[in-house]
């Protein structure tokens, strides 16, 4: 009995010492808000920086993560407020160069470069005047070039669909302006410097149900996308 009593006393003392040392631990437990913020940060992924097109010596990188891309589609476009649309030079392989090669999606070439489609449009001009970058609504969008935000405005697409346009003046290219539309939850403002593949512009806007999207003919969904084009000598005060 005496032995059992001694063992119980020793066990109780050891437990008390453990509790005291735990309370003396200088590193406090993280609160729920801190844990949630750390988890969200861990989930943030930046695009891989894949080149997708060139224009006048300027390279545009894929503004979304590669696994979010549904398809790339070029089409003719008109300028805004008298701006001259500068044709883009696609990189990668054209996927609908023939009937047999039409297919769907964004297949890659041997170098991991996503392929693209040429789409018929009612607009005049070169058939690579604009590029639609397909992705599900809500997909994070990052700037495809280094530069400065030259404007942000809300407008009604075709007088029917709510939309937001962001304009970026590329670094060392004062004569060009990159125009991006079909954006939601925009996170940049006029005059803000942006960095290719790093600065988040917003997210892909859900446009299906508003108008027929050309890219839907080359994807497995309705063809939601980010629209971008490059224009020359375009100026309009930001709003």
C-alpha positions in Angstrom: 0.0 0.0 0.0 2.8 2.3 0.9 4.5 1.7 -2.5 1.2 2.4 -4.4 0.8 5.7 -2.4 4.3 6.8 -3.3 3.7 6.1 -7.0 0.5 8.1 -7.0 2.2 11.0 -5.4 5.0 10.9 -8.0 2.5 10.6 -10.9 0.5 13.6 -9.6 3.7 15.7 -9.2 4.8 14.8 -12.8 1.4 15.8 -14.2 1.4 19.1 -12.3 4.9 19.9 -13.6 3.8 19.2 -17.2 0.8 21.5 -16.9 2.9 24.2 -15.4 5.4 24.0 -18.2 2.7 24.0 -20.8 1.2 27.2 -19.4 4.7 28.7 -19.3 5.1 28.1 -23.1 5.9 31.5 -24.6 4.3 30.7 -28.0 0.5 31.3 -27.7 -2.1 29.4 -29.6 -3.2 31.0 -32.9 -6.7 32.4 -33.0 -9.2 31.3 -35.6 -8.8 34.4 -37.7 -5.0 34.0 -37.9 -5.4 30.4 -38.8 -7.9 31.2 -41.5 -5.7 33.9 -43.0 -2.7 31.6 -43.1 -4.8 28.9 -44.8 -6.1 31.3 -47.4 -2.5 32.5 -48.1 -1.4 29.0 -48.5 -4.0 28.4 -51.2 -3.0 31.4 -53.3 -1.4 30.3 -56.6 0.2 32.6 -59.1 0.1 31.9 -62.8 3.0 30.0 -64.3 4.0 33.0 -66.5 3.4 31.1 -69.8 3.9 33.4 -72.8 0.7 33.4 -75.0 1.2 36.2 -77.5 3.5 39.0 -78.7 2.6 42.5 -80.0 5.0 45.2 -81.1 7.8 43.7 -79.1 5.6 43.3 -76.0 5.0 39.8 -74.6 1.7 38.9 -73.0 1.7 36.0 -70.4 -1.2 33.8 -69.5 -3.1 35.8 -66.9 -4.6 32.8 -65.1 -3.3 29.5 -63.8 -2.8 26.9 -66.6 -5.1 24.3 -65.1 -8.0 26.9 -65.1 -7.7 27.6 -68.9 -10.5 26.2 -71.0 -9.4 27.6 -74.3 -7.7 30.5 -76.1 -9.6 32.0 -79.0 -8.6 34.9 -81.2 -11.1 37.0 -83.2 -11.4 40.4 -84.9 -12.2 43.5 -82.8 -12.8 47.2 -83.1 -11.1 49.9 -81.2 -12.5 51.9 -78.4 -12.9 55.7 -78.8 -11.0 55.7 -82.1 -8.2 53.5 -80.9 -6.3 51.5 -83.5 -6.4 47.7 -82.7 -2.9 46.2 -82.9 -3.0 42.6 -84.2 -1.6 40.0 -81.7 1.0 37.4 -82.7 -0.3 34.1 -81.3 2.2 31.7 -79.7 1.6 27.9 -79.6 -0.2 25.8 -82.2 -3.4 26.7 -84.0 -5.8 23.9 -83.1 -8.5 24.5 -85.8 -6.2 24.8 -88.8 -8.1 22.0 -90.4 -11.5 20.3 -89.8 -9.7 17.3 -88.4 -7.8 19.5 -85.9 -10.8 21.4 -84.6 -11.5 19.6 -81.3 -12.2 21.3 -78.0 -10.2 22.6 -75.1 -6.6 23.9 -74.8 -4.3 21.2 -75.9 -0.5 21.9 -75.5 2.4 21.4 -77.9 5.6 19.6 -77.0 6.9 22.7 -75.1 3.8 23.0 -72.9 2.5 25.9 -74.8 -1.4 26.0 -74.9 -2.9 25.9 -78.4 -5.4 28.5 -79.7 -8.3 28.8 -82.0 -9.2 31.4 -84.7 -12.9 32.4 -84.3 -15.2 34.0 -86.9 -16.5 37.4 -85.8 -18.7 40.1 -87.2 -16.2 42.8 -86.4 -13.9 44.2 -89.1 -10.1 43.9 -88.9 -7.4 41.3 -88.4 -8.6 38.0 -87.1 -6.1 38.2 -84.2 -7.2 41.6 -83.0 -8.5 40.3 -79.7 -7.9 37.3 -77.5 -10.5 35.5 -75.3 -8.9 33.6 -72.4 -11.4 31.0 -71.3 -11.9 30.1 -67.7 -14.7 29.4 -65.2 -16.4 32.4 -63.6 -14.6 33.5 -60.5 -11.2 32.4 -61.7 -8.5 34.8 -60.4 -7.1 37.1 -63.1 -3.6 38.6 -63.0 -2.1 41.3 -65.2 -0.4 39.8 -68.4 2.2 42.7 -68.5 4.2 45.0 -66.3 2.8 48.5 -66.4 0.4 51.0 -64.8 -3.4 51.0 -64.6 -4.6 53.7 -67.0 -8.3 53.3 -66.2 -11.0 51.3 -64.6 -14.7 51.7 -65.5 -18.1 50.0 -65.3 -20.2 49.9 -68.5 -23.0 48.0 -70.1 -21.8 45.5 -72.8 -24.1 45.9 -75.9 -26.3 48.0 -73.6 -27.5 44.8 -71.9 -24.7 43.2 -69.7 -23.0 44.7 -66.7 -19.3 44.6 -67.2 -16.0 46.2 -66.0 -13.0 47.3 -68.1 -9.5 47.7 -67.0 -6.9 49.5 -69.1 -3.1 49.0 -68.5 -0.3 51.1 -70.0 2.6 48.6 -70.5 5.9 49.6 -69.1 8.2 51.2 -71.8 5.3 51.2 -74.3 3.7 54.6 -73.9 2.0 54.3 -77.3 0.1 51.1 -76.5 -2.8 50.3 -74.2 -3.9 46.9 -73.1 -7.7 46.7 -72.7 -9.3 43.9 -70.6 -13.0 43.3 -70.1 -15.4 40.7 -68.6 -13.9 41.3 -65.2 -15.5 41.0 -61.8 -14.4 42.0 -58.2 -11.7 44.3 -59.6 -8.9 44.9 -57.1 -6.8 47.6 -58.9 -7.2 51.4 -59.2 -6.2 54.2 -61.5 -2.4 54.9 -61.4 -1.5 51.7 -59.6 1.7 49.9 -60.8 1.1 46.3 -61.8 3.4 43.4 -62.3 2.9 40.6 -64.8 1.6 37.4 -63.2 1.8 38.9 -59.7 -0.8 41.7 -59.5 -4.3 40.4 -59.2 -6.8 42.4 -61.4 -10.0 40.7 -60.3 -11.9 37.6 -61.5 -13.5 36.3 -64.6 -17.1 37.6 -64.8 -20.0 35.2 -65.4 -21.3 36.3 -68.8 -23.3 33.3 -70.0 -27.0 34.0 -70.2 -26.3 37.6 -71.2 -25.0 37.0 -74.8 -23.7 34.1 -76.9 -20.0 33.8 -76.4 -17.9 32.7 -79.4 -15.5 30.7 -77.2 -18.3 28.4 -76.2 -17.9 26.6 -79.5 -14.5 25.5 -78.5 -14.9 24.7 -74.8 -16.8 22.2 -72.7 -18.8 25.0 -71.0 -20.6 28.2 -72.0 -17.3 29.9 -72.9 -16.9 32.4 -70.1 -13.6 34.2 -70.6 -11.4 37.3 -70.1 -11.3 39.5 -73.2 -8.2 41.4 -74.0 -6.9 43.5 -76.9 -4.1 46.0 -77.5 -4.8 49.4 -78.9 -2.6 52.3 -80.1 -3.0 56.0 -79.4 -6.0 55.4 -77.2 -6.7 57.9 -74.4 -9.6 58.4 -72.1 -9.6 59.6 -68.5 -10.1 56.8 -66.0 -13.4 56.5 -64.2 
